[in-house]
């Protein structure tokens, strides 16, 4: 499972939306969408770190 799939899983499990995640994580909503749609296969490490911090998991758990 890659970043896109894991992100989709976390969003679905917690009944979240990308707007809320963007507001709380500081990651642009369009960036989140591009990761989910697999348009952005190489997001910046600070983006991945912010998303991992938002979900309270390690970067490793988010990308694997």
N, C-alpha and C positions, 0 to 999 in steps of 0.2 A: 504494500500500500504506500503510495507516494503522498507528497504534500497536498495535492489537490483532493485526493480521495479522503485523506485524514481530515482536512479542513471541512469538507462536505459532511463527513460523519459527525464531527463535533458540533457543527451548526445545527444539524438535524436533531441530534441527541439532546441538545440544550434548548431546542426550539427558539433559536436566535435568528436574527437577520443581519445582513451585511452592513446595513446602516448603523445599527447599534454597535457592532464589533468595531467599525471604523471610528465611531465617536469615542469609544472607550480605549481602543488600542493605539489610536493615532496613525493607523494605516489607512490610506485613502481607499474609499469604497471601490473605485475603479480598479485599483490594484488587487483587492481581494477578489473581485469578479474575474479578473484576468487569470489569477492563480487557479480559481475553481474551474474555469473553462479551459484550462491547460494552454492558454495563450502565452502566459508568462511561466516558462519552465525553469527559469533561473532568477528568482526574486533575490533582492539584496539581503544580506545577512541581517541587517538591522530590521528589515521588514519581518523576516521569519522570527527573529527574537521578540519583537513586539507582539506578534500573534501568539507565540508560545507563552509569553508572560501573561497575556490576556486570559488564556485558557488554563493557566496555572500548571503547565507541563514543560518538560525540557524541549529544547530544539530537536534533540534526537527522537523523542516520542512523536513530535509533530511531523517530521520528515520521513519517518519509517512506518 
